[in-house]
Amino acid sequence: MREYIVRNKSSFIILLLIAAVVSVPLMTDYVLVGDSTAVSLARIENIYKSVGNVFPIRIGTLDSSVYGYSATAFQADLFYAVPVFFRLVGIGLGGSFRLTLFIFNILTVFIAFFSLRKCFGDDRLGLLAGMLYTWCPYRITSMYTSGNLSEVFAWSFIPIIITGLWEIYGESAEQSRLRDAGIKLIWGFSLISLSSTVFLFVMAAMSVLLFFIMWRKSFRRPVLIELVKTVIGVVCINAWFIIPMLLRMRKPEAVGVMIAGDMRGLGMYFAQYLTIFNFGGGDTQIWADGMQNAPAYGPGAAVLLLVFAELWLIFTGGLHCENKPDSADKKGGEGFYTAVCIAGAVFIFISTCSFPWDMLQNKNMLFSIMLAMMESPARWGIAADVCMIIIACRAMRVLKEKYGDRVQMWLMVAAASAAFGCTQFLLGNIMTSRGFVWDEDIEAFGNIELPVINSESVLWRLCEIVSLFSICVCVVIWLMGRRKSAEKI
């Protein structure tokens, strides 16, 4: 391990610098107030006060969304244990909130690097992917403009799912690779389900869409078996939370409070994806003021430039270059990237106000549950941005194969410069335009009373037993695998 760290010291330093850049607003003695900051702080304080009284600690739901959508959605809240731990050791509410954001910035960039470099087969492209993903304006909006800790947690684990999908659709369907892909998908979806129900719904929909786009490969017997095992594994491991959440969705009154009155009006404008210098607005009702105070929901300027480069390469036939090494494209990766391009276009369209989401409102219970889980059409922009980041890194890899390492290095410097400048512009505008609360005044947010579930039904307890048993089985399988590997050595 020590040799590995020394060998990759420069990469780790770069990753820490990437995390430090996006953490500049945390180097203060106040907290920026977003749409969901109040409920995030209230969740921290309510869980902190419930430690030792009930296990597992579940926060119930409110009858209105006055404190943000997380107040009405049933969430697992497992990763709130991080800020609660800081509260237990004596750190204030504001400091715990900022320290948690900083830790998850570091966690996000490292997970993105180690996960996405697998898809591109290059440490440089892994660093680029980690930078573009960590500095994604939509993710920055979740942190500072929205202030929703659940979303910040979920952003950290999306790259694990992307890597799992890559190993299923982008590489040869070897049994060992498919097994590793299934494990990554189980890990990724489990971690996201414990973070945010909205992100779970978005990433599940993205996976289903890729499943149908990659139709032939999806219905190969080994792939289909591994996907079925993944679904069963995710449901069993997370039964303690997923099943109670779905049971709650049976009640129309529980679903209705989660649906916005004008779902289509919460959609994005296509121009939000093309914005280079984001001003960090917070007005999601863009039908009222247009782009004047629109949130930063796009992928960023550097990603846009590389996506346009990819489109140009497709148009000119530059993707098929001579003397291409034995890369992942020859193993089916090209089909995966094509599927990602199609999925990205679909998500861009359905995330905008051009899609008639109002036609699905008040039709039947199934559509109502879907709209409630989605929360707003703008959430599809998460999947769209992820797809564009993948396409951008793919474009950089193709440019390297066409023009060599030197050209790639200069292009990466240009992309990093553009991303850095636009990120600093966005963070500067957020810090100067958003409201804030000093640490000495922030305790008032913790006084918001959220219902803590103290008594559970027998079914809930059975779900907890299923989850515990499934986790024990996974641990045993992992230990047996480690033992077999040791015996081979």
N, C-alpha and C positions, 0 to 999 in steps of 0.2 A: 504493500500500500504506500509506504514512504517513497519507494522508487517511482511509483506511478505518479504521485503528487509532484515530485521533483521534475519528472519528465514533462508534465503538463502544466508546470507552474505558470508559464506565460498565458496560457489559455484561461486558467483560473483567475489570474489577475484581471484579465480583460472582462470576464464575466462579472467579477465583483464591481468593476468600474461601471458596467452597464446597469447593474442594480443600484449603484450609488447615484447615477444620473437621474433615474426615475424616482429616487427617494428624496430629492431636494426639498419638496414641501413638508417632509417629515422632520426636518432639522429646525424645528421651531418649538415654542412652548404653548402652542395653541393647536386646535383641530379645525380643519376646514369643514364646514357644514354643507352636506349634500342632501339630496332628497330622502335618503334612507339612513343617514348618519344617526338620527335619533333612535331608530329601532335597533341599529347595530349596537350602540352604546347601552341601550336598555337590555338587550339580550345578554350582553356581557355581565351587567350588574345583577340581573335576575338569576342567571346561572350561578354566579359567584355566591349569592346569598342562599342558594339552594343546595350547595355542596354539603354532603353529609346528611341531608334530609330525605333525599329520594335518589334512586338509581334505577335505570338511566334517567338523566334529567332531560325532560322534554318540555319545550315551551309550547303552550297551546296557541290558539288563533283568536283574533279579535273579530268583532262583528262589522268592522269597517276598515278601510285601507288608509286611514288618516295618518298613520305612521310609516307609510310605504308598503309596497306589496308584500314584503316579508312578514308583515304583521298578520296578514290573512292567509298566507300560504303555510302549509305544514312542513317544517324543515327539520333535518336531523340535528343540526347545530353541533356536530361532534368536534369540529375544529375550533369552536369557540373555547375549547379547553386551553388553547394557547394563551389568549388574553386573560382568561380566568386564572391560569397559573401565575401570570405576572401580578394579578391582583392579590393572590394568596401570599406572594412573597413581599408584598408591601408597596408595589408600584401603583401610582394613581390611575384613575380611569383613562384620562387622556394619554398618559405615557404608555399604558398597556395597549391602547388602540394603535398608536403610532408605531410602537415597537413590533406589533403583530404585522402591520403592513410592511415594515422593513424586512422582517424575516421572510415573508411570503414573496417579496420582490427577489430576494436571493434564491429562495427555493424555486421560483418560476424560471429564472434564467438558467439555473443549473439543470433542471428537468428538461427544459426546452433544448438545451445544448446536447445533453446525453441522449435524448430521445430522437431529435430530428437529424442529428448527424448520421444516424443509422439509415435514414431515408435517402441521404445524398452521398454517403460514403466519403465524406471529407470533413476534417476538423474545421477548416476555414468556413465552409458552408454551415457547419453546425454553429459556429460563433455568429455568423450572419443571421441564421434563423433565430437563435436565442435573442439577438439584439432586436430584430424586427418584431418578434413576438412580444417581448417584454415592454418595448416602447410603443406597442400598438395603441393608437389614440382611444380605441374603444375600451381597452383595459385600463388606461389612465382615467377615463371617464368613470369606470366602475369604482376606482379607488377614491377619487377626489371630488368629482362632480356628483356622483351618486352616493358614495360613502357606504356601499353595501358590502360588508365583510364576507357574506356568503358568496357573492360573485367573485371577490378577490381570491377566495380559497379555490373556487372552481377553475378559474383561469390557470392555476398552477398545474392542473392535471390533464388538460386537454391534449398536450403533446404525447402523453402516454397512449391515448386512444389512437391518435394519428399514426404512431409507430406500429401499433397492433394492426391497424387496417392496412398499412403498407406491407407488413410481413405476410398478410393474407393475399392481397391483390397485386402487390408490386414485385414479389419475388416468386421463385419456383415453389410449387405446392409440395414441398417435402414434409413428411410427417413431423419431424423434429421442429422445423420452422413454424409449422401451423400450430403445434403445441405451445411454443413460446409466444406466438401471436395471441392465442387464446388466453394465456396467463396475463399478458399485458392488457388485453381488453377487459378482463375481469378486474384487474387492479384499477385501471383507469376509470371504468364506469362505477366501481364501488366507491372510489375516492370522490368522484363528482357527485354521486347520489348522496353522499354524506356532507356535501358542501351546499349545493343549490339544486332545487327541483327544476328550475327553469333551464339551467345548463344541462341537466340530465336529459330533459325532453329535447333540447336542441341537438345535442350530440347523438342521441338515439335516432332522431329523425335524419341526421346527416349520414349515419351508418346505414340506415334502411335505404336511403336514396342511393348511396354508393352500391349497396347490395343489388338493387335492381338495374343500375347502370352497368355494372359488371356482371350481367345476367349469366353468361356462360360459365364464368369461373365460380360464381356464387353457388351454382347448383351442381358443382362437382362434389362427389360423395365425401371426400376428406374435408373439404372446405365447409360443406353444409353441416357435417357432424361437429366440427370444431365450433361453428357459430352457435349451434344448438346448445352445446356444452357451456359456451360462454354465457348465453342468456340464463340457463338454469343456475349456473354458478353465481352470477350477479344477483339474481332474485333470492337464492337461498342465503347467501352471505349477508345480504341487506334486508332480509325478511323482517327484522325487528322494526324497521322504519318504513320500507316500501309498502308492505301490506296494510298497516294502519293508515298510511297516507291514501292508498287506493280505496280503502273502506270508507274513509271520510268523504271521498268524491261521490259516493252514492247519493248524498243528500243535496238536493237542488239548492237549498239555502247556503250551503258551504261553498258550492261552486259559483253561484251567482255573484257573491260579494267580491270574487277574484276577477271578474270580467269587467273591463272598462266599458263605459257607456258608448263611446265612439272608437271602436277598435281600429277602424281604417284611418282615423285621424291621428293615431299614434305611429303610423308608418313613417318611414324615412323618405326623403327626396333622393333621387339618384345623384344629385349634385353633392350630397354629403360624402359619397364615396370618392369624389374627385377633388375634394377640398385639400389644398396643400397646407395652408396656414390656418389651423383650427383655433377658434377663440374660446373654446371650452364653455359653451353655453349650456344651460340646463333646462331649456323649455322643450319638453317632449311633444307638446301640442303645437306642432309646427304649422298646422293649418291656420292658426291665428296670426302669427308674425312671420311666417315663412322661415327663411334661413337666418333671420336677424339674431336669434339667440339659440340656434340649433346646437344640440350636443355633438361632440366629436366622436362619430361612430364609424369613421372610415379606417382603412388599414395604414394610412400614412403615405407621405410623398415618395419615399424610397421604394416602397412596395409598388405603388402605382407606376413608377418609371420602369421597374423591372417587369411588371405585368404587361405594359405596352411593348417592351422588348420581346417578351414571349409571344405576344400576338403578332408582332412583326416577323419573328422567326417562323411562326406557323404559316403566315401569308406568303412568305418568300421561299418556303421549303427548307429553311436553314436548320430545322431540327434534325434532318437526316444528313449528318456530316460524315465525311470519309475518315477512315482510320480511327473510328470510335473504339475505345478500349472495351473490354468485356465488362461493361457496366450493367447496372440494374435494368437499363432500358432493354437489353437483350433477353432479360428474364421475365418480361411482362410489365416492367415499370412504366413503359410508355403508355400502356392501356390505363394504368392507374392514374397517371397525370392527366390523361384525356378525361377520365371520369371526374377527377377533381375540378377540371375546367368547367365541365357541364354542370356539376353540382354547384359550383360557385355562381354561375350565371343564374341558376334557378333560385338560389337563396337571395341574390341581389334583387331579383324581381319580386319575390314574395315578401321581402322586407320593406318594400316601398308602399306608399299610399296608392300606387297604381293598381295593386292587387285588390280585388273586391272582397275584403275580409268581412264587410258588413253583411254580405249575403249569407254568411254562416251563423250570424248571431240569432239567437232565439229560434233555432230550427229544431234541434233535438239535443238529447243529453250528451251524446257522443261528441258533437261539435262544441258544445259548451265546455266539456272537460278539456278538449284540445285547446280551446281559446284560453281557458283558465291556466293551464300548464304553460302555455306560450307566453302569457302575461302581456306582450305587445308585439306587433309585427317587427319592430326594430330589433328584437332579440335574434331574428334570423341573420341579422348583420354580424353576429358573433361567428356563425358558421361561414358566412361569406368572406369575412376578413381572414379567417384561418385558411380557407381555400386559396385566397390570393397570396398569402405569405408562402404557402407551399409552391404555388406557381412562380413566384418571384425567385425563390431559391433554385427552382428547376432551371429558370432562365439563366441564372448566373452559372450554373454547372454546364449548360450547353455552350454558353459563350466561352467558357474555359476550354472546352473540347474543340471549339472552332478556332480560337485565337491564342490559346496558350495561357500559362500561369501568369505571365507578366501583365497581360491585358486584364485577367481576372482580378489581380491584386489592385490595379488602379480603379477598376470598376467597384470593387468592394470599398475602397477608400472613399470614392464618390458617394456610394450608397450610405456608408456610415456617416459621412459629413452631412448629407441631406437629412438623414434620420435624426441626427443629433441636433441640428439647427431647428428643425420643425418641432421636435420634442421640447426643447428649451423654450421655444415660442409659446407652445401650448401650456406648459407648466407655469411660465411667467404670467400668462393671462389668467390662469386659474387662481394663482396666488393673489393677484391684484383685484380680481373681480368677484370671487366667492366670499360669502360671509364666513366668519370664524368665531370660535368660542375659546377663551382663555382657560388654561387648566384649572384655575381656582373656581371657575364658574361652571365647569363641565359636569360636576356631580349632579346637577339638576336633571340632566338627561337620564341618569341612572335611576331616577325616582319614578320613571314611567312604569306602572305596574303591568306586567305581562302575565297571563295565566300559566302557572306551572302545573303540569299534570302529575298529581300525586297518587291517584288510584288508576289502575289499569284493568282491563277485562282479561278473562282467562285466555282468549284468543291472542291478545297482545303478548302475554307471557309465553304462550306456545311459539309465537314467532321469534321471540328472543332465544328460546331453546334451539330452534332450527338454525338461527344465525350462529349461535355459539358452537353447535355441533359441526356446522359447515366450516367454520374457521379452524376448529380442531382437526378436521379431516385434511384441510389444506396444509396445515403445519406438519402433519404426519407425512403427507405426500412429499412435501419439500425436504423433510429430513431423510426420507428414503432415497430421494434423488441425490442429495448430497453424499449419502453413504455409498451409493453406486458409483458416483464420480470419483470418490476417494479410493474405492477398490480398483478402479481402472488405472489410476495413477500408480 
